[in-house]
């Protein structure tokens, strides 16, 4: 199965940016990724900065671990 068939690319709306800017994330890119995932009901977030998502309400995985489990 191709990776693109198992992943969703989300749009980043103004509301997502506003939530990210008001969040407690130290890294704005992580915040945007998180709130974008939340907005589309994602099952997980893939990030090399797993520790930056300690308050996440959805699972966060290293890409290499997630891809091994998906494929």
C-alpha positions in Angstrom: 0.0 0.0 0.0 1.4 3.4 -0.9 2.1 5.8 1.9 -0.1 8.5 0.3 -3.1 6.2 0.4 -2.7 5.8 4.2 -2.1 9.5 5.0 -4.1 12.6 4.8 -2.7 16.0 3.9 -4.5 18.7 5.7 -5.2 22.3 4.9 -4.0 24.9 7.3 -6.8 27.4 8.0 -6.6 30.7 9.8 -8.3 29.1 12.8 -5.6 26.5 13.0 -2.9 29.2 13.0 -4.8 31.2 15.7 -5.0 28.1 18.0 -1.3 27.4 17.4 -0.3 30.9 18.3 -2.4 30.8 21.5 -1.1 27.4 22.5 1.5 26.4 25.1 3.7 24.7 22.4 7.2 26.1 22.4 7.6 25.4 18.6 5.0 27.0 16.4 5.5 24.4 13.7 4.6 21.6 16.1 1.6 23.6 17.2 0.4 24.1 13.7 0.9 20.4 12.9 -1.0 19.4 16.1 -4.0 21.7 15.6 -4.2 20.8 11.9 -4.3 17.1 12.9 -7.0 17.9 15.5 -9.1 19.8 12.9 -9.3 16.9 10.6 -9.8 14.2 13.2 -6.5 12.6 12.6 -5.7 9.3 14.3 -2.1 10.3 15.0 0.6 12.9 14.4 4.0 12.0 12.9 6.9 14.0 14.2 10.6 13.6 15.0 9.9 15.8 18.0 7.6 13.4 19.9 8.6 15.0 23.3 7.2 18.4 22.1 3.7 16.9 22.1 3.5 15.8 25.7 0.0 17.2 26.1 -1.4 15.8 22.9 -4.8 14.2 23.0 -3.9 11.9 20.1 -1.0 9.6 19.7 2.3 11.0 18.4 4.8 8.7 16.7 8.2 9.0 15.2 7.7 8.6 11.4 10.0 5.6 11.1 8.0 3.7 13.7 4.7 4.6 12.3 5.6 3.8 8.7 6.9 0.3 9.8 3.5 -0.3 11.5 1.4 1.1 8.6 3.2 -0.6 5.8 
